[in-house]
Amino acid sequence: MAGYDGLVLDHDGVIVTLCQRSVLREAAAFAFADAGIGDPRPEDVDTLTIRVLEDELRRVANRYEIDPDELWRYREDRIDATLRAATEAGSKAPYDDVTAIEHVDVPIGIASNNQTRIVEFVLEHYGLRERIETVHARSPTRESLQVKKPEPTFLEAAAADLNATNPLYVGDSESDVVAGDRAGFDTVFLRRGHNADRRLEVEPTIELESLESVVELL
């Protein structure tokens, strides 16, 4: 763990707080209504709430005889509107320790499974965008589900933009650790309130509890 020439961060759960699942589920339910589906199965709403897989999306869309791209577009637009509102209300906000990144001497990038437009909005709203050199996240398309973490695509692209050959990656989920391993990066599993007791099936390079500790590691 030495000689890092870049820092790549996950966004939700690392830089800013997570949105409550119930709020995201409500957004997914509205997406069904937008698509003209008045009474979707509760399990189908759950499926489109978070951690959506493309084959699951296709199965749900087929059940209601709707084009999966159309259904996904409604879902992405509703999630975008919901997270923007949560950001403006202050319920989706930076963690207190995010100020630590001001003391990082290497270039910083973001690799997130969230939509790029949401990540950019949150960073701009809280005055953090100028500290971040590059953002790699999803487009609001069904195809983007194929490259989200644990695939290393966003991590590798961020590192390339930073001209970093030995970056450190910080995430808060098991898929983050797997993505970091696949990219060949050292990984920090950042434990916060929402994942303090989570057991991992994969082993990160190190576990830490704050961004201050990440900066000290750098």
Contacts in CASP RR format, 6 or more apart in sequence:
PFRMAT RR
TARGET T0000
AUTHOR 0000-0000-0000
METHOD contacts of the structure
MODEL  1
MAGYDGLVLDHDGVIVTLCQRSVLREAAAFAFADAGIGDPRPEDVDTLTI
RVLEDELRRVANRYEIDPDELWRYREDRIDATLRAATEAGSKAPYDDVTA
IEHVDVPIGIASNNQTRIVEFVLEHYGLRERIETVHARSPTRESLQVKKP
EPTFLEAAAADLNATNPLYVGDSESDVVAGDRAGFDTVFLRRGHNADRRL
EVEPTIELESLESVVELL
1 168 0 8 1.000
1 186 0 8 1.000
1 205 0 8 1.000
1 206 0 8 1.000
1 217 0 8 1.000
3 166 0 8 1.000
4 106 0 8 1.000
4 164 0 8 1.000
4 166 0 8 1.000
4 167 0 8 1.000
4 168 0 8 1.000
4 186 0 8 1.000
4 218 0 8 1.000
5 106 0 8 1.000
5 162 0 8 1.000
5 163 0 8 1.000
5 164 0 8 1.000
5 165 0 8 1.000
5 166 0 8 1.000
5 167 0 8 1.000
6 106 0 8 1.000
6 107 0 8 1.000
6 108 0 8 1.000
6 109 0 8 1.000
6 159 0 8 1.000
6 162 0 8 1.000
6 164 0 8 1.000
6 166 0 8 1.000
6 167 0 8 1.000
6 168 0 8 1.000
7 101 0 8 1.000
7 104 0 8 1.000
7 106 0 8 1.000
7 107 0 8 1.000
7 108 0 8 1.000
7 109 0 8 1.000
7 167 0 8 1.000
7 168 0 8 1.000
7 170 0 8 1.000
7 214 0 8 1.000
7 218 0 8 1.000
8 108 0 8 1.000
8 109 0 8 1.000
8 110 0 8 1.000
8 111 0 8 1.000
8 155 0 8 1.000
8 158 0 8 1.000
8 159 0 8 1.000
8 162 0 8 1.000
8 164 0 8 1.000
8 167 0 8 1.000
8 168 0 8 1.000
8 169 0 8 1.000
8 170 0 8 1.000
8 185 0 8 1.000
9 15 0 8 1.000
9 101 0 8 1.000
9 108 0 8 1.000
9 109 0 8 1.000
9 110 0 8 1.000
9 111 0 8 1.000
9 169 0 8 1.000
9 170 0 8 1.000
9 171 0 8 1.000
10 110 0 8 1.000
10 111 0 8 1.000
10 112 0 8 1.000
10 169 0 8 1.000
10 170 0 8 1.000
10 171 0 8 1.000
10 172 0 8 1.000
10 173 0 8 1.000
10 176 0 8 1.000
11 110 0 8 1.000
11 112 0 8 1.000
11 114 0 8 1.000
11 119 0 8 1.000
11 122 0 8 1.000
11 137 0 8 1.000
12 18 0 8 1.000
12 19 0 8 1.000
12 112 0 8 1.000
12 114 0 8 1.000
12 172 0 8 1.000
13 95 0 8 1.000
13 171 0 8 1.000
13 172 0 8 1.000
13 190 0 8 1.000
13 192 0 8 1.000
13 194 0 8 1.000
14 95 0 8 1.000
14 170 0 8 1.000
14 171 0 8 1.000
14 172 0 8 1.000
14 190 0 8 1.000
14 211 0 8 1.000
15 94 0 8 1.000
15 95 0 8 1.000
15 98 0 8 1.000
15 110 0 8 1.000
15 123 0 8 1.000
15 128 0 8 1.000
16 92 0 8 1.000
16 93 0 8 1.000
16 94 0 8 1.000
16 95 0 8 1.000
16 98 0 8 1.000
16 122 0 8 1.000
16 126 0 8 1.000
17 91 0 8 1.000
17 92 0 8 1.000
17 93 0 8 1.000
17 94 0 8 1.000
17 95 0 8 1.000
18 92 0 8 1.000
18 194 0 8 1.000
19 82 0 8 1.000
19 83 0 8 1.000
19 86 0 8 1.000
19 91 0 8 1.000
19 92 0 8 1.000
21 49 0 8 1.000
21 50 0 8 1.000
23 82 0 8 1.000
23 86 0 8 1.000
24 49 0 8 1.000
24 50 0 8 1.000
24 79 0 8 1.000
24 82 0 8 1.000
25 45 0 8 1.000
25 46 0 8 1.000
25 49 0 8 1.000
26 82 0 8 1.000
27 49 0 8 1.000
27 75 0 8 1.000
27 78 0 8 1.000
27 79 0 8 1.000
27 81 0 8 1.000
27 82 0 8 1.000
28 45 0 8 1.000
28 46 0 8 1.000
28 48 0 8 1.000
28 49 0 8 1.000
28 75 0 8 1.000
28 78 0 8 1.000
28 79 0 8 1.000
29 40 0 8 1.000
29 45 0 8 1.000
30 78 0 8 1.000
31 48 0 8 1.000
31 71 0 8 1.000
31 74 0 8 1.000
31 75 0 8 1.000
31 77 0 8 1.000
31 78 0 8 1.000
31 79 0 8 1.000
32 38 0 8 1.000
32 40 0 8 1.000
32 44 0 8 1.000
32 45 0 8 1.000
32 48 0 8 1.000
32 64 0 8 1.000
32 71 0 8 1.000
32 74 0 8 1.000
34 74 0 8 1.000
34 77 0 8 1.000
34 78 0 8 1.000
35 64 0 8 1.000
35 66 0 8 1.000
35 70 0 8 1.000
35 71 0 8 1.000
35 74 0 8 1.000
37 64 0 8 1.000
37 66 0 8 1.000
40 64 0 8 1.000
41 63 0 8 1.000
44 60 0 8 1.000
44 63 0 8 1.000
47 56 0 8 1.000
47 57 0 8 1.000
47 60 0 8 1.000
48 57 0 8 1.000
48 60 0 8 1.000
48 71 0 8 1.000
48 75 0 8 1.000
52 75 0 8 1.000
52 145 0 8 1.000
53 145 0 8 1.000
54 142 0 8 1.000
54 145 0 8 1.000
54 146 0 8 1.000
57 68 0 8 1.000
57 71 0 8 1.000
57 72 0 8 1.000
57 142 0 8 1.000
57 145 0 8 1.000
58 68 0 8 1.000
60 68 0 8 1.000
60 71 0 8 1.000
61 67 0 8 1.000
61 68 0 8 1.000
61 70 0 8 1.000
61 71 0 8 1.000
61 72 0 8 1.000
62 68 0 8 1.000
64 71 0 8 1.000
68 142 0 8 1.000
69 141 0 8 1.000
69 142 0 8 1.000
72 140 0 8 1.000
72 141 0 8 1.000
72 142 0 8 1.000
73 140 0 8 1.000
76 115 0 8 1.000
76 140 0 8 1.000
76 141 0 8 1.000
77 140 0 8 1.000
79 115 0 8 1.000
79 118 0 8 1.000
80 115 0 8 1.000
80 117 0 8 1.000
80 118 0 8 1.000
80 140 0 8 1.000
83 92 0 8 1.000
83 114 0 8 1.000
83 118 0 8 1.000
83 121 0 8 1.000
83 122 0 8 1.000
84 118 0 8 1.000
84 121 0 8 1.000
86 92 0 8 1.000
87 93 0 8 1.000
87 121 0 8 1.000
87 122 0 8 1.000
87 125 0 8 1.000
87 126 0 8 1.000
88 125 0 8 1.000
92 122 0 8 1.000
93 126 0 8 1.000
94 126 0 8 1.000
94 128 0 8 1.000
95 192 0 8 1.000
95 211 0 8 1.000
97 210 0 8 1.000
97 211 0 8 1.000
97 212 0 8 1.000
98 128 0 8 1.000
98 211 0 8 1.000
100 210 0 8 1.000
100 211 0 8 1.000
100 212 0 8 1.000
100 214 0 8 1.000
100 215 0 8 1.000
101 108 0 8 1.000
101 131 0 8 1.000
101 211 0 8 1.000
101 215 0 8 1.000
102 131 0 8 1.000
103 215 0 8 1.000
104 215 0 8 1.000
104 218 0 8 1.000
105 218 0 8 1.000
106 162 0 8 1.000
106 164 0 8 1.000
106 167 0 8 1.000
106 218 0 8 1.000
107 133 0 8 1.000
107 162 0 8 1.000
107 163 0 8 1.000
107 164 0 8 1.000
108 131 0 8 1.000
108 132 0 8 1.000
108 133 0 8 1.000
108 162 0 8 1.000
109 132 0 8 1.000
109 133 0 8 1.000
109 134 0 8 1.000
109 135 0 8 1.000
109 136 0 8 1.000
109 158 0 8 1.000
109 161 0 8 1.000
109 162 0 8 1.000
110 119 0 8 1.000
110 123 0 8 1.000
110 132 0 8 1.000
110 134 0 8 1.000
110 135 0 8 1.000
110 136 0 8 1.000
110 137 0 8 1.000
110 158 0 8 1.000
111 136 0 8 1.000
111 137 0 8 1.000
111 149 0 8 1.000
111 154 0 8 1.000
111 155 0 8 1.000
111 157 0 8 1.000
111 158 0 8 1.000
111 169 0 8 1.000
111 179 0 8 1.000
112 119 0 8 1.000
112 135 0 8 1.000
112 136 0 8 1.000
112 137 0 8 1.000
112 138 0 8 1.000
112 154 0 8 1.000
113 137 0 8 1.000
113 138 0 8 1.000
113 148 0 8 1.000
113 149 0 8 1.000
113 154 0 8 1.000
113 175 0 8 1.000
114 137 0 8 1.000
114 138 0 8 1.000
115 137 0 8 1.000
115 138 0 8 1.000
115 139 0 8 1.000
115 140 0 8 1.000
116 135 0 8 1.000
116 136 0 8 1.000
116 137 0 8 1.000
116 138 0 8 1.000
116 139 0 8 1.000
117 140 0 8 1.000
118 137 0 8 1.000
119 135 0 8 1.000
119 137 0 8 1.000
120 129 0 8 1.000
120 135 0 8 1.000
122 128 0 8 1.000
123 129 0 8 1.000
123 132 0 8 1.000
123 135 0 8 1.000
133 161 0 8 1.000
133 162 0 8 1.000
134 157 0 8 1.000
134 158 0 8 1.000
134 161 0 8 1.000
134 162 0 8 1.000
135 158 0 8 1.000
136 153 0 8 1.000
136 154 0 8 1.000
136 155 0 8 1.000
136 157 0 8 1.000
136 158 0 8 1.000
136 161 0 8 1.000
137 154 0 8 1.000
138 144 0 8 1.000
138 145 0 8 1.000
138 147 0 8 1.000
138 148 0 8 1.000
147 153 0 8 1.000
147 154 0 8 1.000
148 154 0 8 1.000
149 155 0 8 1.000
149 173 0 8 1.000
149 175 0 8 1.000
149 176 0 8 1.000
149 178 0 8 1.000
149 179 0 8 1.000
150 175 0 8 1.000
150 176 0 8 1.000
150 178 0 8 1.000
150 179 0 8 1.000
150 182 0 8 1.000
151 179 0 8 1.000
151 182 0 8 1.000
152 179 0 8 1.000
152 180 0 8 1.000
152 182 0 8 1.000
152 183 0 8 1.000
152 184 0 8 1.000
154 179 0 8 1.000
155 169 0 8 1.000
155 179 0 8 1.000
155 180 0 8 1.000
155 183 0 8 1.000
155 185 0 8 1.000
156 183 0 8 1.000
158 167 0 8 1.000
159 165 0 8 1.000
159 167 0 8 1.000
159 183 0 8 1.000
159 185 0 8 1.000
166 185 0 8 1.000
166 186 0 8 1.000
167 185 0 8 1.000
168 185 0 8 1.000
168 186 0 8 1.000
168 187 0 8 1.000
168 188 0 8 1.000
168 214 0 8 1.000
168 217 0 8 1.000
168 218 0 8 1.000
169 176 0 8 1.000
169 179 0 8 1.000
169 180 0 8 1.000
169 183 0 8 1.000
169 185 0 8 1.000
169 186 0 8 1.000
169 187 0 8 1.000
169 188 0 8 1.000
170 176 0 8 1.000
170 187 0 8 1.000
170 188 0 8 1.000
170 190 0 8 1.000
170 211 0 8 1.000
170 214 0 8 1.000
171 177 0 8 1.000
171 187 0 8 1.000
171 188 0 8 1.000
171 189 0 8 1.000
171 190 0 8 1.000
172 189 0 8 1.000
172 190 0 8 1.000
172 191 0 8 1.000
172 192 0 8 1.000
172 194 0 8 1.000
172 195 0 8 1.000
173 195 0 8 1.000
174 198 0 8 1.000
174 200 0 8 1.000
174 201 0 8 1.000
174 202 0 8 1.000
176 187 0 8 1.000
176 189 0 8 1.000
177 187 0 8 1.000
177 189 0 8 1.000
177 200 0 8 1.000
177 202 0 8 1.000
177 203 0 8 1.000
177 204 0 8 1.000
178 202 0 8 1.000
180 187 0 8 1.000
181 187 0 8 1.000
181 202 0 8 1.000
186 205 0 8 1.000
186 206 0 8 1.000
187 204 0 8 1.000
187 205 0 8 1.000
187 206 0 8 1.000
188 204 0 8 1.000
188 205 0 8 1.000
188 206 0 8 1.000
188 207 0 8 1.000
188 208 0 8 1.000
188 214 0 8 1.000
188 217 0 8 1.000
189 200 0 8 1.000
189 204 0 8 1.000
189 206 0 8 1.000
189 207 0 8 1.000
189 208 0 8 1.000
190 207 0 8 1.000
190 208 0 8 1.000
190 209 0 8 1.000
190 210 0 8 1.000
190 211 0 8 1.000
190 214 0 8 1.000
191 198 0 8 1.000
191 207 0 8 1.000
191 208 0 8 1.000
191 209 0 8 1.000
192 209 0 8 1.000
206 217 0 8 1.000
208 214 0 8 1.000
208 217 0 8 1.000
END
